Amino acid sequence: MTEAISTAQATGVAPRPAAGTTAAGSAGQRDAFFDNAKYLAIVLVAVGHAWEPLRDGSRAVTALYTVVYAFHMPAFIVISGYFSRNFDASPGRVKRLFTGIVVPYVVFETAYTFFTRWSDGEPDRAVTLLDPLYLTWFLAALFIWRLTTPLWRSVRWPLPIALAVAMLATLSPDIGDDLDLQRALQFLPYFVLGLCLKPEHFRMVRRRAARVAAVPVFACAVALAYWLVPRFDYGWFFHRASAEQMDVPAWYGPLMTLAIFGCSLTLVACFLAWVPGRRTWFTALGSGTLYGYLLHGFVIQAANHWHWSHAAWTGEPVGEIVVTVVAAVVVTLLCTPPVRRVFRCVMEPKMDWAFRERRTA
């Protein structure tokens, strides 16, 4: 989704490809499997945002929305962690961290503030870099996670510690909105898990047996989500509120953290099992998911401003399918090379002028 999950650009070192991909380990060649995964996940992000206004009128849409939100961001974050394994705070990687995360965060946090003054009807909304707006929370969280990578690579039990941090976060309603820290802490275990993964783990989920098993597992997840619609608050999958803010006893928070972590990882595994490892027509778009992610929000905000979901046809099954297809097409177009050329100056700036030239002995 961001530079942080775009293989070699994310870490400065491209890890060995997982089995079943076309990268074959050759120098400088991207891994088709991960590019495919990123593209498919960004499509689900856009579709999920397009479904939001339709949830109240359709139990089926709400069930699908719940399932998608259970795994699409965890999948992105796991991949982000996997490609952050070699981050060591060296000058080159710090530069990439700044140009690939900090600069887009500042630009789009400002842009979304001005845009939503119009779309949300709040002309006095203040510009602040401490309170991530809309989609920019992920960039703020990724910056925090990436900076702490050396710590997680040093401790003896990184994943249990990260889970403990996430569980404790649900007990802390006073964490506040600065840098959306609540969400950064609750999603932290997925990033740390990615740091711990190795290529053989991806080979495991790409076995034929795993692909076959993923079908009934996913079908059961959809059926369970449909049954839970009136019984469960899918807000737990947003990871942005404490137990107290979810109006449940405090002890629910740690238990829900563990339960949702297990549920989400199961669905992430199913998702990755279905991702093709060969090059496809959309493989090249996987390197542009940062663009699709940050830009599609303007389309969604504008559509919501014009109350497109109030049209009667959007509540019909055919209308819901049309909305889904349109969202997928729009985010696909935003990942294409022409769009990337236009916006590269703010999403992947070189900024050599701002950094000292590294000298080799």
C-alpha positions, 0 to 999 in steps of 0.5 A, spaced: 500 500 500 505 504 501 512 504 499 513 500 506 510 494 502 513 495 495 518 489 496 525 492 495 523 499 496 520 498 502 527 496 505 532 497 500 533 489 500 529 485 496 528 478 500 528 472 497 521 470 493 516 465 496 515 459 492 511 459 486 512 466 484 516 468 478 521 473 481 526 467 481 530 470 486 534 474 480 537 481 482 532 487 482 526 483 479 520 484 483 516 478 486 509 477 483 506 474 488 507 480 493 505 485 488 499 481 486 497 480 494 498 488 494 493 489 488 488 485 490 488 488 497 487 495 495 481 493 491 478 490 497 480 497 501 476 501 496 470 496 495 470 496 503 469 504 503 464 504 497 460 499 501 460 503 508 454 507 506 450 501 504 451 497 510 444 499 514 440 497 508 443 490 507 445 485 512 449 481 506 453 487 505 454 488 512 457 481 513 461 481 507 464 488 509 465 485 516 469 479 513 473 484 508 475 488 514 477 482 518 483 481 514 485 486 509 488 491 513 492 485 517 494 482 510 497 489 508 500 490 515 503 483 515 506 484 508 509 491 511 512 487 517 515 482 512 519 487 508 521 491 514 525 486 516 532 489 514 530 496 517 536 498 521 536 505 521 542 506 516 542 513 513 539 510 506 533 507 509 532 513 514 531 517 507 527 512 504 522 512 511 522 520 510 521 520 503 516 514 502 512 515 509 513 522 512 512 526 506 506 523 503 503 523 510 504 531 511 502 532 503 495 528 504 494 530 511 494 537 509 490 535 502 485 531 506 483 536 511 482 542 505 478 537 501 474 534 507 472 542 509 468 541 503 466 534 503 464 534 510 461 541 510 466 543 516 470 549 513 473 551 520 477 544 520 484 545 522 490 542 519 494 538 524 499 533 523 498 530 530 491 527 528 491 523 522 485 524 518 481 518 514 486 514 510 493 517 513 493 513 519 496 508 516 502 512 514 503 515 521 502 508 524 507 505 519 512 510 521 512 508 528 512 501 527 518 502 522 522 506 527 521 500 532 523 495 528 530 494 531 527 493 537 522 488 535 528 484 532 532 484 538 527 482 543 527 474 545 519 474 544 517 479 540 510 477 538 507 475 545 510 482 547 506 486 541 500 482 543 501 484 550 502 491 548 495 491 544 491 488 549 493 493 554 491 498 549 484 496 549 484 498 557 487 505 556 481 510 553 486 516 555 491 514 549 488 520 545 488 521 538 495 523 537 498 520 531 492 515 532 496 511 537 490 507 539 490 504 532 497 503 531 498 499 538 492 495 536 495 493 529 502 492 532 502 485 533 500 484 525 507 488 523 511 484 528 508 478 526 511 480 519 518 481 522 518 474 524 516 471 518 520 467 513 519 465 506 518 458 508 511 461 511 509 463 505 510 457 501 506 453 507 500 457 505 501 457 498 500 449 498 495 446 494 492 443 500 492 450 503 488 453 497 483 448 497 482 448 505 481 456 504 474 455 500 470 452 506 474 456 511 472 463 508 465 460 506 464 459 514 467 466 515 462 469 511 456 465 514 458 466 521 459 474 519 452 474 516 449 470 523 453 475 527 450 482 524 445 483 529 449 480 534 456 483 534 459 490 533 464 489 527 467 496 530 472 491 533 476 490 527 477 497 526 482 497 532 481 504 534 477 504 540 478 501 547 474 496 551 470 502 555 469 506 548 466 500 545 461 500 551 463 493 554 467 491 560 474 492 560 476 485 560 473 484 554 478 488 550 484 483 551 480 477 550 477 480 543 484 482 541 486 475 542 480 472 538 480 477 533 488 476 532 486 469 531 480 470 526 484 475 522 490 471 521 486 465 519 483 469 513 489 472 511 492 465 510 486 464 506 487 470 502 494 469 501 493 462 499 488 464 493 493 470 491 496 467 484 504 467 484 505 468 477 505 474 473 498 477 471 495 483 468 495 486 474 501 484 477 505 491 475 499 495 479 502 492 485 507 497 485 503 503 485 498 501 491 500 507 495 497 511 489 491 507 489 490 507 497 491 515 498 488 517 492 481 513 492 479 517 498 478 523 495 473 519 490 470 516 496 469 523 500 466 526 493 461 521 492 459 521 499 458 528 499 453 528 493 450 522 497 450 517 491 448 512 496 441 515 496 439 513 489 434 507 490 438 503 485 444 502 490 440 498 495 438 493 490 443 487 489 444 489 482 446 496 484 451 493 490 454 489 484 455 495 480 458 499 486 463 494 487 465 494 480 466 501 480 470 502 486 475 496 483 475 500 477 477 506 480 482 504 484 485 500 479 486 506 474 489 510 480 494 505 480 496 505 473 503 508 470 500 515 468 497 517 475 503 515 478 507 519 473 503 525 475 503 524 483 510 521 484 513 528 486 509 527 492 509 520 493 516 518 492 520 524 492 527 524 491 529 530 495 537 529 495 537 536 496 535 535 503 540 529 505 547 529 506 551 525 501 553 518 503 561 517 502 564 510 501 571 509 504 
